[in-house]
Amino acid sequence: MSETSCDIAIVGGGIIGLATALALSERVPRLRLAVLEKESRLAAHQSSHNSGVIHAGIYYTPGSYKACLCVEGVKLMLTFCDMYGIQYERCGKVIVATSPEELPRLAQLYKRGVANGVAGLERIGPERVREIEPHANALAAIYSPATGIVDFGKVSMTMASVLRGRETAILTGARVGRIVSANGGVVLETASGTVRARALINCAGLYADRVARLMGVRTDVRIIPFRGEYYNLVPDRRHLVRGLIYPAPDPAFPFLGVHFTRTIHGGVEAGPNAVLAFAREGYTYRHIRLGEVAGMVAYPGLWRMAARYWRMGLYEVYRSLSRSAFVRALQRLVPEISPADLEPGGAGVRAQAVEKDGTLVDDFRIVETPKAIHVLNAPSPAATASLAIGRHIADLAVRTLIS
Ligand SMILES: Cc1cc2nc3c(=O)[nH]c(=O)nc-3n(C[C@H](O)[C@H](O)[C@H](O)COP(=O)(O)OP(=O)(O)OC[C@H]3O[C@@H](n4cnc5c(N)ncnc54)[C@H](O)[C@@H]3O)c2cc1C
């Protein structure tokens, strides 16, 4: 069992924890940092199980953390990729309205994108859509030429190697199971040893509320895991999608709706849907953790959320279990898609914070408590925004944790 001492311990070696360590190591180079990750490898969960889209910042409420940090984060992400030779592509995206009811949503979305300062947005008609995405179906669309794709797992690994060069301690296999206050700081007991720190930054993703509770923090939210499942287009049908084809999202729901995503590795993914998972890291229906299910069921917010969204929730489960229902949703975007064009793909689990009254927290939520900062909600576009989120947390830490 090892003993480590540091100024700041960062719990969670996903893209947010790593980006936070990067920003802190730039702001205060003398600071001794340790990143503690429970898995044997970094970025094993959300940061490597996502769509890999560098979002431009269209969807988010103007002035929100999401809007500001996404737009700033894109610039930082592209600079980081250029600096370290990480492959990315600005393949562009169309958000299509496929029925007349969706046209006002598209107009609203365009206004938001412009208000958020997203560069190059265009409202386009069906002919222009066909030039960009010849197989897409659209009455009208928004074209975002700046939206891109990258492998965020690779970005995370590169962040880690930069940090190692700056002598940040990166401890894997270090699940934090207990946190106690001692000598004006904190002691974290992990699966591989003890870490003493002056303060802590909680970037534990799907377990962020749990880690906060280990410190005795009474969070007003709970993380509810929503699995997103993908299909892959078979190689000889990938030509049906050139870049990214998204539906006009339902404003009542925080997820973007199943879409087509070209990946930086050359494939095309279809998805993700959003089904309630029976474990925080429940990548399939067979992954069930009874303790975690019991915790969810005992949370009043889950029931209030279910009362509000039960219809959509049931449809998501049906579409998850029925390939033909999934295909029908995709055919709204690309009518030529048939069941034979799809093969099962991977899945990711979103850490979605839910309030006690059942509200799905929309914006990023970062909470300060004595000797700690907790990232309690960092869903999409947090991978895109990670470097900006890291800077924001570093600013907070410099102001309140390090003095
Ligand atoms: C299906 C899906 C699609 C998405 N698509 C996109 C997209 O296209 N673009 C985009 O910008 N964003 C996207 N996102 C969102 C993005 O992936 C996440 O917002 C981002 O990865 C969150 O990073 P994180 O570091 O907070 O979480 P994570 O990557 O989950 O990292 C948290 C880490 O904490 C560790 N941990 C947990 N508990 C402990 C403990 N007790 N002790 C030590 N370590 C602990 C975990 O093992 C994990 O490695 C998507 C997410 C999903 C799930």
The ligand as an SDF file (V2000), in Angstrom:
LIG
                    3D

 53 58  0  0  0  0  0  0  0  0999 V2000
  -23.2090    7.9550  -25.2260 C   0  0  0  0  0  0  0  0  0  0  0  0
  -22.4940    9.2570  -25.0110 C   0  0  0  0  0  0  0  0  0  0  0  0
  -22.2380   10.1020  -26.0890 C   0  0  0  0  0  0  0  0  0  0  0  0
  -21.5870   11.3150  -25.8830 C   0  0  0  0  0  0  0  0  0  0  0  0
  -21.2330   12.0840  -26.9680 N   0  0  0  0  0  0  0  0  0  0  0  0
  -20.5060   13.2020  -26.7720 C   0  0  0  0  0  0  0  0  0  0  0  0
  -20.0290   13.9550  -27.8790 C   0  0  0  0  0  0  0  0  0  0  0  0
  -20.1990   13.5610  -29.0270 O   0  0  0  0  0  0  0  0  0  0  0  0
  -19.3660   15.1110  -27.6350 N   0  0  0  0  0  0  0  0  0  0  0  0
  -19.1300   15.5630  -26.3730 C   0  0  0  0  0  0  0  0  0  0  0  0
  -18.5440   16.6310  -26.2100 O   0  0  0  0  0  0  0  0  0  0  0  0
  -19.5470   14.8500  -25.3010 N   0  0  0  0  0  0  0  0  0  0  0  0
  -20.1940   13.6780  -25.4720 C   0  0  0  0  0  0  0  0  0  0  0  0
  -20.5850   12.9250  -24.4100 N   0  0  0  0  0  0  0  0  0  0  0  0
  -20.3050   13.4190  -23.0640 C   0  0  0  0  0  0  0  0  0  0  0  0
  -18.8640   13.1740  -22.6370 C   0  0  0  0  0  0  0  0  0  0  0  0
  -18.4120   11.8970  -23.0070 O   0  0  0  0  0  0  0  0  0  0  0  0
  -18.7890   13.3450  -21.1320 C   0  0  0  0  0  0  0  0  0  0  0  0
  -19.3920   14.5670  -20.8060 O   0  0  0  0  0  0  0  0  0  0  0  0
  -17.3660   13.3760  -20.5970 C   0  0  0  0  0  0  0  0  0  0  0  0
  -16.6420   12.2690  -21.0720 O   0  0  0  0  0  0  0  0  0  0  0  0
  -17.3930   13.3810  -19.0850 C   0  0  0  0  0  0  0  0  0  0  0  0
  -16.0840   13.1850  -18.6330 O   0  0  0  0  0  0  0  0  0  0  0  0
  -15.8050   12.8950  -17.1070 P   0  0  0  0  0  0  0  0  0  0  0  0
  -14.3420   12.9480  -16.9180 O   0  0  0  0  0  0  0  0  0  0  0  0
  -16.6690   13.7860  -16.2740 O   0  0  0  0  0  0  0  0  0  0  0  0
  -16.4000   11.4330  -16.8510 O   0  0  0  0  0  0  0  0  0  0  0  0
  -15.7450    9.9950  -17.0660 P   0  0  0  0  0  0  0  0  0  0  0  0
  -15.0540    9.8840  -18.3570 O   0  0  0  0  0  0  0  0  0  0  0  0
  -16.8270    9.0120  -16.7960 O   0  0  0  0  0  0  0  0  0  0  0  0
  -14.6370    9.9310  -15.9450 O   0  0  0  0  0  0  0  0  0  0  0  0
  -14.9180    9.7900  -14.5670 C   0  0  0  0  0  0  0  0  0  0  0  0
  -13.8540    8.8680  -14.0150 C   0  0  0  0  0  0  0  0  0  0  0  0
  -13.9850    8.7910  -12.5920 O   0  0  0  0  0  0  0  0  0  0  0  0
  -13.6240    7.4960  -12.2020 C   0  0  0  0  0  0  0  0  0  0  0  0
  -14.1460    7.2600  -10.8580 N   0  0  0  0  0  0  0  0  0  0  0  0
  -15.4540    7.1560  -10.4960 C   0  0  0  0  0  0  0  0  0  0  0  0
  -15.5490    6.9330   -9.1610 N   0  0  0  0  0  0  0  0  0  0  0  0
  -14.2830    6.9010   -8.6950 C   0  0  0  0  0  0  0  0  0  0  0  0
  -13.7300    6.7050   -7.3780 C   0  0  0  0  0  0  0  0  0  0  0  0
  -14.5020    6.4800   -6.3090 N   0  0  0  0  0  0  0  0  0  0  0  0
  -12.3790    6.7280   -7.2520 N   0  0  0  0  0  0  0  0  0  0  0  0
  -11.5630    6.9520   -8.3250 C   0  0  0  0  0  0  0  0  0  0  0  0
  -12.0420    7.1300   -9.5820 N   0  0  0  0  0  0  0  0  0  0  0  0
  -13.3900    7.1260   -9.7530 C   0  0  0  0  0  0  0  0  0  0  0  0
  -14.2540    6.6180  -13.2880 C   0  0  0  0  0  0  0  0  0  0  0  0
  -13.6890    5.3280  -13.3290 O   0  0  0  0  0  0  0  0  0  0  0  0
  -14.0060    7.4430  -14.5310 C   0  0  0  0  0  0  0  0  0  0  0  0
  -12.8370    7.0670  -15.2110 O   0  0  0  0  0  0  0  0  0  0  0  0
  -21.2130   11.7030  -24.5760 C   0  0  0  0  0  0  0  0  0  0  0  0
  -21.4470   10.8380  -23.5040 C   0  0  0  0  0  0  0  0  0  0  0  0
  -22.0520    9.6140  -23.7210 C   0  0  0  0  0  0  0  0  0  0  0  0
  -22.2260    8.6760  -22.5630 C   0  0  0  0  0  0  0  0  0  0  0  0
  1  2  1  0
  2  3  1  0
  2 52  2  0
  3  4  2  0
  4  5  1  0
  4 50  1  0
  5  6  2  0
  6  7  1  0
  6 13  1  0
  7  8  2  0
  7  9  1  0
  9 10  1  0
 10 11  2  0
 10 12  1  0
 12 13  2  0
 13 14  1  0
 14 15  1  0
 14 50  1  0
 15 16  1  0
 16 17  1  0
 16 18  1  0
 18 19  1  0
 18 20  1  0
 20 21  1  0
 20 22  1  0
 22 23  1  0
 23 24  1  0
 24 25  2  0
 24 26  1  0
 24 27  1  0
 27 28  1  0
 28 29  2  0
 28 30  1  0
 28 31  1  0
 31 32  1  0
 32 33  1  0
 33 34  1  0
 33 48  1  0
 34 35  1  0
 35 36  1  0
 35 46  1  0
 36 37  1  0
 36 45  1  0
 37 38  2  0
 38 39  1  0
 39 40  1  0
 39 45  2  0
 40 41  1  0
 40 42  2  0
 42 43  1  0
 43 44  2  0
 44 45  1  0
 46 47  1  0
 46 48  1  0
 48 49  1  0
 50 51  2  0
 51 52  1  0
 52 53  1  0
M  END
$$$$
